[in-house]
Amino acid sequence: MSQWTEWNGGPMPVDCDEVFYRLRHSPDRVLGPTRPDLLRWDHGRTPTSASDPALRRSDIVAYRVVPARPLEVRE
């Protein structure tokens, strides 16, 4: 499993199938695995998130890539 990477916001930083992640309001709680394209990575850098302070609580502060699983070979 990869190490935790701290995150300060911006465009989605990964191109993978799944990540574990931690949020600002509960940094000790590990969430996931989840597809990264379903998460909000921006930290208030879009008009929608910048206008809603409650979304800041859900900022991703760290993530960890889930290693790809090998495909099953069927015979």
C-alpha positions as CSV (number, residue, x, y, z in Angstrom):
1,M,0.0,0.0,0.0
2,S,1.3,3.5,-0.8
3,Q,2.2,6.1,1.8
4,W,-0.2,8.9,2.8
5,T,0.2,12.1,0.6
6,E,-0.8,15.4,2.2
7,W,-3.2,17.4,0.0
8,N,-3.7,21.2,-0.1
9,G,-6.3,21.3,-2.9
10,G,-6.4,21.6,-6.6
11,P,-7.2,19.4,-9.6
12,M,-7.5,15.7,-9.0
13,P,-3.9,14.5,-8.4
14,V,-4.2,10.9,-9.3
15,D,-5.0,8.6,-12.2
16,C,-5.9,5.4,-10.5
17,D,-8.9,3.2,-9.7
18,E,-9.3,3.8,-6.0
19,V,-8.0,5.9,-3.1
20,F,-8.3,6.0,0.7
21,Y,-8.6,9.5,2.0
22,R,-8.9,11.7,5.1
23,L,-11.0,14.8,5.5
24,R,-10.4,18.1,7.4
25,H,-13.1,17.6,10.0
26,S,-11.9,14.0,10.9
27,P,-8.3,13.7,9.9
28,D,-7.8,10.5,11.9
29,R,-10.6,8.7,10.2
30,V,-9.7,6.7,7.0
31,L,-12.4,6.7,4.3
32,G,-12.6,4.6,1.2
33,P,-11.7,2.9,-0.9
34,T,-13.4,5.2,-3.4
35,R,-13.0,6.1,-7.1
36,P,-11.1,9.4,-7.0
37,D,-13.2,11.0,-9.8
38,L,-16.2,10.8,-7.3
39,L,-14.4,13.1,-4.8
40,R,-14.1,16.9,-4.5
41,W,-10.4,17.7,-4.5
42,D,-10.4,21.5,-5.1
43,H,-10.6,22.9,-1.5
44,G,-13.0,25.7,-2.3
45,R,-11.4,26.7,-5.6
46,T,-14.6,26.5,-7.6
47,P,-17.5,29.0,-7.4
48,T,-19.8,26.3,-5.9
49,S,-17.4,25.2,-3.1
50,A,-16.1,28.8,-2.4
51,S,-19.6,30.0,-1.7
52,D,-20.4,27.2,0.8
53,P,-18.1,27.3,3.9
54,A,-19.6,24.0,5.1
55,L,-17.9,22.2,2.2
56,R,-14.5,23.2,3.7
57,R,-15.1,20.7,6.5
58,S,-15.1,18.0,3.8
59,D,-11.8,19.0,2.2
60,I,-9.5,16.1,1.5
61,V,-6.3,16.6,3.5
62,A,-4.5,13.4,2.7
63,Y,-4.9,10.4,0.3
64,R,-3.4,7.1,-0.4
65,V,-3.6,5.2,-3.7
66,V,-5.0,1.6,-3.5
67,P,-2.8,-0.6,-5.6
68,A,-4.4,-2.0,-8.7
69,R,-5.7,-5.5,-8.3
70,P,-4.6,-8.1,-10.9
71,L,-7.2,-9.2,-13.3
72,E,-8.5,-12.7,-12.8
73,V,-7.6,-15.2,-15.6
74,R,-10.5,-17.5,-16.4
75,E,-9.7,-20.7,-18.2
